[in-house]
């Protein structure tokens, strides 16, 4: 994000805090639950999603997001590029003054780039060097991510990487940092969920807590030395407490929100199974947002959301680091 865009978003954040109004400035939208990957640490993969919004309904929802004052739309899935109309949705949002970023595994990106070239930022999933990455995400996934990165650079789209810290990837952070240096981007580190999606049992890919925290300590030191890490030091210090619980003031329902593929609005994508979602298609986004309540759950381990939470809390160190960062 350009400095002027960061300052603009920061101004909106300060206004929301000053007026004590809950304003949906940054919204995540999982436009589909379909996914063409089979990641070892994800148990949410679906081949079909009969509940996802059709094009006409999705475009109308974007109009409502713009009217509500949404500044940034983070598009994810599932795998969002499985939607044939994704380019139309992005163009429509940008035409309405909403800055769009895209989170993808990158497989379809090179052939779809002309349609989605108006995105402002791209996040690619790369967890480890090639051998381990392919074990985690499927054969060929690492090279597909690298090809996607190179293709995005040809379109001058800013790229960052996201790496999930799990049992198999924990020992490869130094190699990922070398990759980020070579590719002139940053990598944001994200702990795997400690429990499966239904929270019925410990996640088999969850690393030993002591090894995980030792890795976070190394990342904090590397960040201080200028390593290309997307997390702020304050964000890493929070993530060090995984699997928690550990308190943090949640921006969800205050300045951020999440829309699931069926159009239901939640304060955060991590609490979909715990709180009631409000149907933006049936009642309109403005009313769905009005009914959305903040949830200070004390188990926030989504790295990028942690940064937004700290920014909303006006953490001076976090705000300064985010202003200086390349994402």
N, C-alpha and C positions, 0 to 999 in steps of 0.2 A: 504494500500500500504506500502511495506517495505521502510525504510528510504533510502536505496540505489536506489530504483526505483524512489522515490521522487526527489532525487538529480539528477538522470539521466534526468528526465523530466524537472526539473528546468534548467539544463544545456542547453537543447534544446530550452527552452523558452528564456533564455538569449541570445543564439546565434541568434534566430529569431529577437529579439529586436536589437541586435548589428548590424546585417546585413540589418535590415529593410525589411526583406523578409517575405511575408505571407506564413507560413508553416502550413499545417493541422496536428497538433500534437495530438489533442483530437477531435474525431469525434463521434457524436451521430448518431445512426441508428435505426429508427423506422422500424423494419423489417416486420411489418404487422400493419394494422389498425383494424384487428379483435380483439374483446375483449369479454371475458366471464363474465365480471362484469357489473354492472349497477350502478355506483357510482352517488350519488345524485348531486354532483357538476360537473359532466362531461357530456357534451352533444355531444361527438364525437364518441360514441360507434357505431361499425359496426359489423354485423354478417358475412359479406363477404368482401373480398378485392380483386376484380378481377385484380387490377393493381399491386399487389405485385410481386416481382421478383421470378422467378423460381430458383431452386437450382443451376443449371449450371451458370446462369447469376450472381447470388449472389456470388458464389465462384470466378468467374472471377473478379467481382468488388473488392473482398477482395485482390486479387493479385495486383490490381491497387492501393488500399489503402496502402499496404505495400511498393510498389515501390515509392509512394509519400512521404513516411516517417512518416506515421501515427504511433503514439506510443500507444495510448489508444483508444479503441472502446467501447462506452457505448451503449449497446443493449437494446432497449425498444420497445414499441408498441404504441397502442393496448397492447395486452398481447403476448409477444414474444414466450412464451412456446406453443402457439397454432400452431406454425410452427413445423411440424414433422422433418424437417431437421436442427433444430437449433443446435444440437450437432455437425453436420458436419460443419456448418458455424463457430462455435467457435473453433473446432479443427483446421480448416484450417487457421483461423486468428492467433491462437497461434503458429502454425507451421511456420507462416510467421513473427513471432517476434512481434506480436501485443498483448498487454495485454487487455483482455476483462472483462468488468463488465456487470452485468445483472440487469435490473429493472423489477420486476414482482409482481403480486398480491399474488403469492405463492401457488395458488390452485393446480397447476399441478407439483409443484417442487419436492415433495418427490418421485414421480414415475419417474421423468425425470432426477434426479440428476446424476445417473451413466453416462448419455450421455453428461452432461454439466459440469462435475466435474473439468474441466480445467479453469473455470472462476477464476479470481483473486479476485473478490469482488461481493457481492450480496446486492441489495437494495430491501427491502420489504416495502410495503405500509401498515402502521398502523396509523390511525388518532386519535384514542381515545380508552378508555376501551371497553370491549366487547359489552355492550348494545348499546352504541352510535355508535361504529364502525360498528356493524351489521346493524344499521339503515342507515348508510351512504353508505356502500358498499354491503349490502345484507346479509341475514341470514347465519351465520356460517363463515363469512369472517375473524373474529378475530381469532378464533381457527385454521383456516387453515393457517393463517400467523404464528402463534406460532408453529404449527407443521412443517412448512417450515423452520423456524428459527432453530429448534432443528435438523432437518434433515441435514441442511447445516453445522451445528456445527460438526456433526458426520464425515463430509468430510473435516473438518478443513478449511472451506471457510469463510473468514471474512464477517460479516453481519452488515449492518447498516439499520436503519429504516428511512422512510420519512413520515412525518405527514403534512397533508394539514390543514392549519388554516382557518376554515370556521365558519359559524354562529353556527353550532352544536358542533364543536370540541373545540372551543376557551377556554372553561372553564376546559379542561381536560389536560392541559400541565403538571401539576405536577404529575398526574397519569402516563402519558407517560414517564416522566423522571424516575419514580420509576420502571417502566417496563424495561427501558433501563439499569438501574443499576442492576436489578435482572438478566437480560439476558447478561450482560457484553458486551454491544454494545452502540452505540451512536444513537441519533435521530436528524435528520435534519428537521427543520421547514420551511414550504413552504406556502406562502399565496395563497388562491384560486384566480383565475382570477376575476378581478373586474367586467368584462363584460362577457357575453356569448361568445362562440367561434366566432359567426358572428358579435359580438360587436353591436348588435342591441338593447340591453337593459341591465340594471344592472343585475348582476348575483344574483339569489334569495338566494344563499348560501353565498354571500359576507357579512362579519360581519360589524357591525358599526365601523367606522374608529377609534373613540376614544378608544373603548374597545380593538380593535386590537393593537393599539400602546401601550396601557398600558400593554398588554400581552408581546409584544416585549421587553418593558422596564424590565419586570420581567425576561425574558429569558437572557437579557444582564447581569443582576445582577447575575443570577444563573450560567451563563457561567464563570463569574469572580470567582465564588466560587467553580469551578471545576465540575459543573453538566455535565453529559454525552451528550453534545449538539454538533452536527456535524458542525453547522454554526460557523464561527469565529465571534468574537465580531464586527469586521469591517463589516462583511457580515450582521449581524443582524442590525447594525446601518443603513446600506443602506436599508434593507427591512422595517425598521420603517417608511420610507417615502411613502410606499404603500398607496393609489394607484397612487401617483405621479401626473405628471411626475417628475423624479429626475435624473439628469445626471450621467452617468457612462461611462467610456471608454469601448467600446465593443470589446471583443476578437473574436467575430464572424467574419469570413472571414479573420482573421489575424492568429490566432493559433487554432481556433475551427471552426467546421462546423457541419451541420446536413444533413443527407440523409433521405428522406422520403421513404415510402415503394415502391414507383414506380421508385426509383433510381434518383430522382431529388435532387440536392444539393442546400442548402440554408445556409446563415451565421448562422442562428439560427432557431430552430423549432417554435419559437413564431412569426415569421414574414412570415410564409408560405403564408398567405392570402394577404400580403402587397407587396412582391417583387417577381421578376421573379426567378423561379428555373431553374437550368441548368441540362440537362439530361445526367447523367454520363454513362448511357447505350449506348446512341446514339453517344456521342462525346468523351467518356472516362472521367474517374474521373479527371485526370490532367487538362484537358481543362475546365471541369465544375468548378473545383476549381479556376482556373485562372480567370474565368469570374465572380466569386462570389465576391461581394463588401461588405465591412463592412457597418453596419447600426447602427449608434449611435442613437438609438430610444428614449432613456430616459425613457423607461418603462420596465426595466428589473427586474422582480420579481421572476425569476426562481432561487431558492436558490443556487443550485450547479453551475449554470452558473455565478451567481454573484461572487462566490468565484474565478472562473477562470478569470473573468474580472478583479478582484482586483489583482490577482496574475500577470496577464499580465501587469497591470499598475505598477508592482513592488512595491506594498504597503508593506513596511517592516513588519508591524504588522501582516498582513494577511499571508505573506510568512512564518513567524516564527511560527504562530499558525498552519498552514497547515503542516509544517514539524513535529510538535510535536503531531499532531492529530493521531487518530487511523484509519483514513479512507484515 
